Amino acid sequence: MELILIAIALAMDSVAVSIASGSKYKNINFFDVIKIALFFGIFQGLMPLLGFFMGNLFASFVDSIDHYIAFIILVYLGYRMIQEAREDNFEDEVKDLKNKTLLILAIATSIDALAVGITFSFNETDILYAVSLITAITFVLCVIAVYIGKFLGGFLEDKAEYLGGIILIILGFKILLEGVSVI
């Protein structure tokens, strides 16, 4: 269940941009919807994998404090997502639906997934399962989000980011409390 919540939280940046895409391009076709979802899904899955391998390089050195590091990373990312929800106008970021634009947006919205991948290396997360789940959840949520944006406009963009930020903060506290044997 925790991994599903992490996948949903990580997807929220991509969901917000997908809502903006649907809002900006009301006549978007199914092929473009799938293209958007594939870009975001693939990068949301690849970044934790990269982070996992990076984290494995130094996981043995930080074994006794890994829960503090995971807590700091997740709370910071959650806070940053909430701050971005208060400031950004995603519709301005979606200039077009060209591959180059989608690539840049996919990388930008998946940087937090890289950091979460590092936290996966601190515990015994099945990384292939985690990456598959994150990719699939992001893909499905982005498809839905484009259509929500198409019909509801940009009203829900910042709400998605707030939700993602709150989930990451809660999970950060959970990891910390487990690490210090409170729960």
N, C-alpha and C positions, 0 to 999 in steps of 0.2 A: 504494500500500500504506500509506503514511504517513497519508493521509487516512482510510482505513478504520480504522486504529488510533485515530486521534483521535476518529472517530465512535463507536467502541466505548467508548473511555474516557469521552467525554462522556455516553454513555447510562447509565453505571454508577450514577449517583445515581438516575435514573429506574427502572432495573432493580431497585435495592434497594427502592424504595418499591413497585414492582409486586409484588415477592416478598412484601412485607409485606401488600399488599392481598389477594393470593391466600391467604396464611396466615390472615389475619383473617376473610375472607369465604369460607369453604369451599364454600358453595353459589352462588358467583358465576356469573352467566349469561354467555353469549357476548357479548351486547350490551354488558354492563358491561366485559368484558375489552377489547373494541374501543374503547370510550369512554376507558378509562384509557390505552391505547396511543396513541390519537389526541391526547389532551391532551399527553402527554409528547413524542410525536414532533413535533408541530407546534411546540411551544415550543422544543424542542432545535434545531429548524431555523430558527426565526425569530430567536432570540437571536444566533447568529453573523452573520446577515445585518445585524442592527442594529449589532453590534460592528464589522463590516466597514466600514459606512458611517461610523461614528464614527471608526474608525482612519484612514480615507482623508482625513479632515479635517486630520490632523496627520502623516500618513505621510511626506510630503516633508521635514518638519522633523527627523525622527528617522531618516532613511535610513541614516546611518552607524552607528547604534547599535541598529537594530531587532532584531538577533539577541540582544543583551543583554536588551532589553525582553521579547521573546518567551520567552527563557530564564527570566527572573524570573517572568513571569506563569504559565508552564506548571509550573515547579517549585513555586511557591507553591500553585497550584491542586491539584497532585498531593499535596503535603504536607497541605493542608487536607482533601482527600478521605480520606487515610489517618487523620488525626486524627478526623474525623467517624465513620469506621468503628469506631474504638476507643470512641467516646462515645455515639453515638446509638442509640436504640431506635426504629426506623422504624414499628413496629407502633403505637406511641402516636400517631404523626403521622397515621395513616390513621384518622380518626374516623368518616368515612362516605364514600360514593362520590358525593356530590352534586357538581354542576358547580362550585360555589363552592370546595369543598374541593380538587377536582382542579385547578382553576385556580391556587389558591395553591401547591399542591405542584408543579405544572408550572413556575411561575415560579421558585420556590425552588430547584428542582433544575436549572434551566437558566441560572442566573446565571453559572456558570463558562463556559458556551458563549458568552456575550456577550464575555467576556475573550478567549477563543480566536478569536472573530471579529475582534477587533482585531489579533491576530497574523496573521490571513489577509491583512489589508490591507498588511502589510509585505512580503509576497512576491507572486508572481503566481498566487495561487490562483484558480481558476475558481469564483467564489462561488456561482453557481447550481448547479453540479455538487456542490460541497461541501455546500450546504444540502439539496439533494435526497438526497444520500447519508446525511447525518446524520439527517434526518427518517425515511428508510426504515429505516435500521439501528436507530434508537431504537424505532420502531414495532414492528418484528419482535421485537426483544429483549424489549420490554415484554410483548408477547402471551405469549411463551414464559415470561417471568419470573412472570407471574401464575399460570400453570399449575404452574410449579415450586413456587411458594409454596403453592399449594393442596395439593400432594402431599407436599412436604418440609418445610413450615413455614418458619420464619424463619431456619433454619440458615445459609443462603447469603447473607443480606443484607449482612453486613459484608465477606464475601469479594469481592463484586462491587465494593464501594467500594475495597478494597485494590488490586484489579486495575486499576481505573480510575486511581487515584493513581499507581501504579507506571508505567503506560503514559505518563501525562502527564509525569512526571519524566524518563523515558528520552527522550521526544521533545524535551523542553526542552534536555537535554544535546546531543542530535543537532543541533538548530538552532544552538546556541551553537558547537559544534565546526565546523559548516559555515561559520558566519559569520566565524570567525577562521581559516578555511582550513586546519584540521587534517585534516578529512575532505572 
